[in-house]
Amino acid sequence: MDQRIFELNLSVEATSLYLLMVPLSDSGAILDRPTMLKFWNSGPEELDRALAELEERGVISGGRQGRWHIQPVGNWRME
């Protein structure tokens, strides 16, 4: 996990999703919607909004294929 996630001023949901995705990814899990929903403690609509926010800022990519990948910090849009 990169601590710079907190410098992005993301929503609580998007930050929480990133914090959920990192250990899942580290364990080799596929970062798809069904996998994340198993651990997500809000509704699917909130998950979708958080995914969109993370993707918009370059923190994750690949959602069009139904699987996301965490991007290196150099790809993040820090604005």
LOLUM-119332 format. One record per residue (C-alpha): residue in one letter; x, y, z. Coordinates in steps of 0.25 Angstrom, whole numbers, plus 5000, padded with zeros to 4 digits. Layout:
% LOLUM-119332
[A; [X; Y; Z]];
...
% end
This chain:
% LOLUM-119332
[M; [5000; 5000; 5000]];
[D; [5005; 5014; 4996]];
[Q; [5002; 5024; 5007]];
[R; [5001; 5035; 4996]];
[I; [4987; 5030; 4994]];
[F; [4983; 5039; 5006]];
[E; [4989; 5051; 4998]];
[L; [4978; 5049; 4987]];
[N; [4967; 5054; 4995]];
[L; [4958; 5043; 4990]];
[S; [4945; 5040; 4996]];
[V; [4944; 5031; 5008]];
[E; [4939; 5020; 4999]];
[A; [4949; 5021; 4989]];
[T; [4961; 5021; 4999]];
[S; [4954; 5009; 5006]];
[L; [4953; 5002; 4993]];
[Y; [4968; 5004; 4990]];
[L; [4971; 4999; 5004]];
[L; [4963; 4986; 5001]];
[M; [4969; 4984; 4987]];
[V; [4983; 4984; 4992]];
[P; [4983; 4972; 5001]];
[L; [4974; 4965; 4991]];
[S; [4984; 4967; 4980]];
[D; [4996; 4964; 4988]];
[S; [4989; 4950; 4991]];
[G; [4987; 4947; 4977]];
[A; [4972; 4950; 4976]];
[I; [4966; 4954; 4963]];
[L; [4961; 4969; 4965]];
[D; [4947; 4967; 4959]];
[R; [4934; 4972; 4964]];
[P; [4929; 4959; 4970]];
[T; [4942; 4957; 4978]];
[M; [4942; 4971; 4984]];
[L; [4927; 4970; 4987]];
[K; [4930; 4958; 4996]];
[F; [4938; 4968; 5005]];
[W; [4931; 4981; 5002]];
[N; [4923; 4986; 5014]];
[S; [4914; 4996; 5006]];
[G; [4905; 4994; 4994]];
[P; [4909; 4990; 4980]];
[E; [4905; 5005; 4976]];
[E; [4916; 5010; 4985]];
[L; [4926; 5000; 4980]];
[D; [4923; 5004; 4966]];
[R; [4925; 5019; 4969]];
[A; [4938; 5016; 4977]];
[L; [4943; 5008; 4965]];
[A; [4940; 5019; 4956]];
[E; [4947; 5030; 4965]];
[L; [4959; 5021; 4966]];
[E; [4960; 5019; 4951]];
[E; [4958; 5033; 4948]];
[R; [4970; 5037; 4956]];
[G; [4978; 5026; 4950]];
[V; [4980; 5018; 4963]];
[I; [4974; 5006; 4956]];
[S; [4971; 5002; 4942]];
[G; [4965; 4991; 4933]];
[G; [4951; 4992; 4937]];
[R; [4946; 4991; 4923]];
[Q; [4950; 4976; 4924]];
[G; [4943; 4974; 4937]];
[R; [4957; 4973; 4944]];
[W; [4964; 4984; 4951]];
[H; [4979; 4986; 4953]];
[I; [4986; 4995; 4963]];
[Q; [4995; 5005; 4956]];
[P; [5008; 5010; 4960]];
[V; [5008; 5023; 4968]];
[G; [5014; 5030; 4955]];
[N; [5001; 5027; 4948]];
[W; [4993; 5034; 4958]];
[R; [4987; 5048; 4956]];
[M; [4990; 5055; 4968]];
[E; [4982; 5068; 4965]];
% end
